[in-house]
Structures are given as structure tokens and as C-alpha cells.
Amino acid sequence: MKALTLWQPWASLVVSGCKPYEFRKWRAPASVIGQRIVIHASARKPDLREVEQLLRLLRAGGRYAAQTCLAPIDEAIALLELGSWPLAAGLGTAIVGDPRSGIDIGVDFGAIRVNDSSRDYHANWGWPMLEIERWPEPIEMRGAQGLWTWPTPGAALL
């Protein structure tokens, strides 16, 4: 099974169902569209300034919250307010839907622009995260950039 590593808190937002799209600068490869992938949280510590900015947008509501493409907003705020999320671990799985243009997704959310982080170049393509299955406990695992292969059960952990 393929895995996709995301920085926190975005990995937790995906598996909680609050982040229906994972934004990338590249279109999802055809080989993963319609396939279940592991949502993996990177080992990188969250940028708390970025989290605070995201919270400000969500609390402001309206077009500001819309640009984050997070919903439901109250649940996203509660998750972000935790301030601590698992690192270097698989959190669950999702099926990758047909990628969509970030501009089209923004229209759906009523946003002039789409950006759920400080990386403007990152919102070219939205990968729908469908049929989320959150694992009861995170599974510690080193990750990799891009799509990578999740080890079979019994493989070495960290």
C-alpha cells in the first residue's frame, strides 16, 4: 500500500475528516487514484506560527475560513487548539479521489483563493481524501517524501 507523508497538524486534520482535500503542487498519479493510501504524519515539528494563522482564519469565518477548505470549522478549530499531534507515525487511511484544480475547489468553498498553509505554490491540485479510516492508535514509522510504500505487517518500525 502506498503512503503519503503530511506535516502536522494537516495529517491529523485529514484523518479527522476536517480536511477533505490534500493540496499538492502536482496532480496525483493515476496509480493511486481510487486506491487506499496510508496517511502518515512526518517527524517534522509543527510550525506553531502557521497553526496560529490557520486558527485566526478559521475564527474570522466567512471568506477567510473558506480559503482553508477545512470543515466542519468547529471541529478543525478544536483539533488545532490541541497543540500536540502524533509525529513520525501512520494515522489511518483514505481513498484518493479524482484530483481537482485548487481554483475549482476554492469556488466550491466560496473562497477567492485556496491555501491551508503558508505555501502558496502548494495549492495547485486538491486530492480528495475519501472514506477515511482512522486507526485507533498511531503506528510509529519513518516516512519519505512523495508517495512511498508502507511496509507490510511485521516490518521494522523506527
C-alpha positions in Angstrom: 0.0 0.0 0.0 1.3 3.5 -0.8 1.7 6.1 1.9 1.7 9.9 1.8 3.6 11.9 4.4 2.0 15.1 5.6 3.2 17.7 8.1 1.2 18.1 11.3 -1.4 19.2 12.0 -2.6 18.6 8.4 -2.2 14.8 8.7 -4.5 14.8 11.8 -6.9 17.1 10.0 -7.2 14.6 7.1 -7.8 11.6 9.3 -10.3 13.5 11.4 -12.3 14.3 8.3 -11.8 18.1 8.6 -9.5 18.3 5.6 -11.4 16.9 2.6 -8.5 17.7 0.2 -4.8 17.3 0.5 -3.3 20.1 -1.6 -0.2 19.4 -3.7 1.7 21.2 -6.4 1.4 18.0 -8.5 -1.5 16.0 -9.7 -2.0 12.6 -8.0 -0.6 9.8 -10.2 -3.2 7.7 -11.9 -1.8 4.7 -10.0 -3.2 6.0 -6.7 -6.5 7.5 -7.8 -9.3 5.3 -6.4 -6.8 3.5 -4.2 -6.5 3.4 -0.4 -3.3 5.1 0.9 -1.8 5.5 4.4 -1.9 9.0 5.8 1.4 9.4 7.6 2.5 12.3 9.9 6.0 13.4 9.3 8.6 13.7 12.0 8.8 17.5 11.4 7.6 19.5 14.4 4.7 21.8 13.5 5.2 25.4 12.8 3.1 26.9 15.5 3.0 30.3 13.8 1.4 28.6 10.8 -1.1 26.9 13.1 -2.0 30.2 14.8 -2.5 31.8 11.4 -4.8 29.0 10.4 -6.8 29.4 13.7 -7.1 33.1 13.0 -8.6 32.5 9.6 -11.0 29.9 10.9 -12.1 32.1 13.8 -12.6 35.0 11.4 -15.1 32.9 9.5 -16.6 33.8 6.1 -14.2 34.1 3.2 -11.2 33.9 5.5 -12.2 30.5 6.8 -13.3 29.4 3.3 -9.8 29.7 1.9 -8.6 27.0 4.3 -11.0 24.4 2.8 -11.5 22.9 6.3 -14.8 21.8 7.5 -16.5 21.5 9.9 -14.8 24.6 11.2 -15.6 24.0 14.9 -14.0 20.5 14.8 -11.0 21.8 12.9 -10.5 24.6 15.5 -10.8 22.1 18.4 -8.2 19.8 16.8 -5.8 22.7 16.1 -6.2 24.0 19.7 -4.8 20.7 21.0 -1.3 21.9 20.1 0.1 18.4 20.1 -0.2 15.8 17.4 1.5 12.4 16.7 4.8 12.6 14.7 6.5 10.0 12.6 3.5 7.8 12.5 0.8 6.4 10.3 -2.6 7.7 11.4 -5.1 5.9 9.2 -6.0 5.5 5.5 -8.0 7.3 2.8 -9.0 6.6 -0.7 -7.6 9.2 -3.2 -10.4 10.6 -5.4 -10.0 12.3 -8.8 -7.7 15.3 -8.3 -9.3 18.8 -8.8 -7.9 22.2 -9.6 -7.3 24.3 -6.4 -9.2 27.1 -8.2 -12.3 24.9 -8.7 -12.2 23.7 -5.1 -12.0 27.4 -4.0 -15.2 28.2 -5.9 -16.9 25.3 -4.1 -15.9 26.7 -0.7 -16.7 30.3 -1.7 -13.0 31.3 -1.5 -11.2 33.8 -3.7 -8.0 31.8 -3.2 -7.3 28.4 -1.6 -4.5 28.0 0.8 -4.4 26.0 4.0 -0.8 26.8 4.8 1.9 29.4 4.2 3.0 27.5 1.0 1.1 29.3 -1.8 2.6 27.2 -4.5 1.2 24.1 -2.8 -2.5 24.5 -3.7 -2.4 23.7 -7.4 -4.1 20.4 -7.1 -6.6 19.1 -4.4 -6.6 15.4 -3.9 -9.9 14.4 -2.4 -9.5 12.3 0.7 -12.4 9.8 0.7 -13.6 7.0 3.0 -11.3 7.9 5.8 -10.4 5.1 8.2 -8.7 6.5 11.3 -6.6 3.9 13.2 -7.3 3.5 16.9 -3.6 4.3 17.7 -0.8 5.8 15.6 1.7 3.4 14.2 5.3 4.7 14.5 7.1 4.7 11.2 9.7 6.6 9.3 8.3 8.3 6.3 9.6 9.7 3.0 8.8 12.5 0.5 6.2 11.9 -2.1 4.4 8.6 -2.3 6.2 5.7 -0.7 5.4 2.1 0.1 4.1 1.4 3.6 5.8 -1.8 5.0 3.9 -5.0 5.3 3.0 -6.0 8.9 5.9 -7.2 10.9 8.4 -4.9 9.2 10.8 -2.9 11.3 9.5 0.2 12.9 11.5 3.3 13.8 
